[in-house]
Amino acid sequence: MTRYNCTTMTKFVLEGLTAQPELRLPLFFLFLVIYGVTIVGNLGMILIITFSSSLQSPMYFFLSNLSFLDLFYSSVVTPTLLQNFVWEQNIISYSGCMTQLFFFCVFSIAEGYMLTTMAYDRYVAICKPLLYDVTMTQKVCNVLVAGVYVTATIGAVTHTASMIRLSFCMDNVIHHYFCDILPLLELSCSNTYLNKLLVIFVGGFNMVATTVPITSSYAFILSTILQIPSSEGRSKTFSTCGSHLMAVGIFYGSVIFMYFKPASSNMAQGKVASVFYTTIIPMLNPLIYSLRNKDVKKVLSKFMRKMYGPP
């Protein structure tokens, strides 16, 4: 492996998802299809919500922002992943690596807070329906979304600034397919104690600040649903938040597995978890919300009839 002096480290080599040459071509086409579906699905969701008059409620406003995050979240990581399958050595500059780390942190943190905002929206809609229009005004929605991006940016700046202060003079091969925090810390020859504390405290704060409101919101939602006398009414009410609950479960399940796994877990398991929350989830979210949402399906079918005529 190539070694660099602390003062001349200008690039890293990304190890990639697999070292087996026979898997590279099939995986390249698999993830290319996934990325294509991600772009079409999220961009389509944004356009449908933007131009459909029937989807101008706060819930869909937040959903369009989630699609925006997923679109760019995947675009920060997936092109690098695809390059790993094509090039013998996937080299990324130091500045490019830090830039990728920053935007990865922005979009990953923002995803969690956007899901939290959507949970609060469902809580108000189901538990306080008479106050919904008064509570979830456009101004309130704009403030909530702005808060998501500001909080995510602060977290990303914190992680990136603490990473930039480190020296890298060990092997320049990152044992991952993109520039993530933990694989980079393994390469540093500086004291990484502060960085590891930041991962624990900033990550822990973000986890608590998002999961507690989500859990509380759904506890109140479940309590309200159970008070509905008819099973049809309970089912109809729960269907309005079922898609969001599924998205939350998939996202936090993979994040917890990646960042809160036992120390004995190997990097291969971490890569699999990373694939889920950086590549698979951005593809699944628009599919979950479109296939399980009657309003979106209605708009989609109307659009298809205009494009191709009645079946």
N, C-alpha and C positions, 0 to 999 in steps of 0.2 A: 504493500500500500504506500501511496505517496504521502510524505510528511512535509509539513511546512513550518517555518519559523513563526513564532507568535506575531511578528510584525509584517509578515508577507502573506498571511492567509487571505486570499482574495476569492476563493471559490470552494464549493463543496461538490461532492459526488453523491447523488441520490442512489441508494442501493436498489430501490424498486420494490415491487410487491412480491416477486418471485425470482429465484435465481435459475430456474429450470427453463432452458431455451425452448423446449418443445411446447411449453404453455404460453409463451409470449404472444404468438399470433392469435390463438383462440381468445385469450384474455383481452387482447387489443380490440378485436371486433366486438366482444361482449360489452366492454366498457364504452366503446364508441357508440353502440346502440343505446346504452343506458344514458349516456350524455346527451345524445340526440333527443331521446324521449324527455329528459329533464328540461332541455331548452324549449322544446315545443310545448310541453305540458305547462310549465310555469309562465312562459311568455303568453301562451294562449289564455291562461287563467287571468293574467293581468289585463289583457285586451278585452276579454269577455266582461269582466267586472267594470272596467273603465267605460265601455261603450254600451252597456246594457242598463236601461233605466230601472229595471226590476231588481237590480243587484246593487242598489245605492244605499244600503244600510251599513251601520258600523261593523257588523260581523264580516261583511264582504270587503269593507275598507281594510280591516286588519288582515284578512285573507290575501288580498292583493299585495300587501306589504310582506307577508310571509313568503309569497311566491317570488317577490323581488329578492328577498334575502336568499332563498333557495337557489335562484338562478345564478346569482353572483357567488354564493357560497361554493357551489359545485364548480363554477368556472375558475375559482382560485386554485383548486386542487386537481380536478380531473385532467386538464390538459397536461400537467406534469406527469400524472399517472400514465397517460397514453404515451408520452415520450419515453417513459421507462421501458415500455415494451418494444419500441422501435430502435432506439439508440443503444449501442454497446455500452457507452458510459454517458449517463445523463448528468451533465455538469450544470450547476447553477451558481451564479456569482454570489458573493457575500451580500451585496446590496439587494440582489433579487431574492435571496433567501429571507432576509429580514423583512422585505416588502411583503413576501408571501405570508410570513408569520404574522405580520400586523393585520392583514386583511382576513386571514383565517381566523384570528382571534376576534376581530370585529364581528364577522358574520356568525361565528359559532355562539358567541355571547348574546348577540342580538336575537338569534333564533330562540333561545331559552326565554328571554324577556318578552318576545312577541307572543310566544305560546302562553305566557302568564297573562298578558293583556287580553288575549282572546278568551282565557278562562274567566277573567273578571267580567268581560262582556256577556258571556253565557250566564254567569251568576246573576247579573242585574236583569237580564232578559227573562230568566226563569223564576227567580226568587222575588224580584221587585218589578213585575211587568208594567204596573201602572206608572212607575217612575222612570221607565226605560228611556223614553224620548227626552225627558228633562235631564236625566243623568248623562246619557251618552250622546251629547251634542257633538257637532262637527269640531268645535273648538276643543272640547275635552279629548276627543279621539286624536286630534293633531298633537296635543300636548303629550298624550300617552305614547304615541309613536315617536315623537321627538325625544322623549325621555329614554326610550329603548335605544335609539342610535347614540345618544350622548353617553349613556352608561356603558354601552359596548365599546365606544371609542376610548373612554377612560381606561377600561380594563385592558384593551389592546395596547394602548400607549404604555401602560405600566409594565406589561410583560415584555414588550419589544425594547423599551428603554433599558430594562434590567438585563436583557440578553445582549444588547449592544455593548454594554460595559465589560463583558467577558472577553477573555483572550482565548483563541482557538489555535493550539499548536500541537495537537495530537493528530491522529488519523483524520483525514478530511472526508471520510465516507460516512454519510448519514444513513443509519440503518432504518430507513423508512422510505416512503415514496414521495414525501413532501417535507417541508421544513416545519416540524412540530416542536413544541417546547421540550419535552422529555428527551427525544433523541438528540437534540442539539446540546442539552446539558451534559450528556454523556461524553461529548467530544471536547468540552472545555477543559483547559488546564488551570483555570482560575477557581477561586472558591465559589461554589454554586449554592452555598447554604441559603443566602438571601433569596435566590431564584426559586429554590425548592419551597421556602416558606411562602413566597408569593403564590406559587401554584396551589398550595394548601389553603391559604387564607383567602386569596382572591377567588379561587375556584370554589372553596367552601362557602364563601359569602354569596356568590352567584347561585350556587346550588340551593342554599337555604332561602335566598330572596326570591327564587322562582318556584321552588317546589312547595314551600309553605303556603303561599297564596293559591297555587293551583289545587293543592290538597284541600285547603279550607273551602275554596269555591265549590269544589265537587262534593264535599261533605254537606254543605248547605243545599246544593242542587239535588243530591240524592235524597236528603230529608224532605225537600219540597215535592219531589216526584213521588215518593212513597205516600204522601198525603193525598194524592189524586185518587179519587174513588175507582175510576174505570181503568181497566188494563190497557184499553186502546189509548186513553189519554196519557197514561204513563209512558207507553211505547212511543207515541208521537212526540212527547216532550223530550224524552231521552235521545231520540233520533237527531235532534237539533245539535247535540253536543257529542254524539258518538264518534264522529270523524275526528274531532279535536282530541278526544280522549285517547284514541288510537295513535294519533300522531305524537302526542306527549309520551305515551308508553314506549314507542319505538325509539324516539330521540333520547330520552333520559336513560333508557336501558342500555343503549350502546355507549353513551358518555360515561356512565357509572362504571361499566365494564372496562373502559379504556383507562380512565384516570384514577379509579379507586380500586383497581384490581390488586391482589396480593403481590408482594415483591417477587415471589417465586414464579409468577407468570412470565412466559417468554414473549419476545417481541413479535413473533408470528401471530399470536393471539391479539396483540394490540393492533396489528395491521388489519386484521379481519374486522375488529370493532371500528377502526377508523374508516374502512370502506363503507360500513353501514351508515355512519353519521355524516360522512362527507360526500358520498356518492349515491347510495341507495335511498336514503331518506329524502333528499331533494327531488328524486324521481318519484317516490311514493306519495309525497304530500299532495300534489295536484291530482293524482289518480284517486287517492282516498277521498278528497273533498269533492271531486267531480262525480265519482261513481256512487257516493253515498249521500249526495245532496240533491234533493228534488228540484230546487230552484235552478241550480247550475245545469242539471241534466235537461231541464225544460228549455233553457236558453240555448244549450248546445244542439238539441234536436231541432229547434226553430231555425238556428243558423244553418244546419245541415240541409233542411228542407229548402231554404233559400238558395243554397249553393247547388244542390243536386236535384231539387224537385222532390215531390212526394214519392214514397216508396211504391 
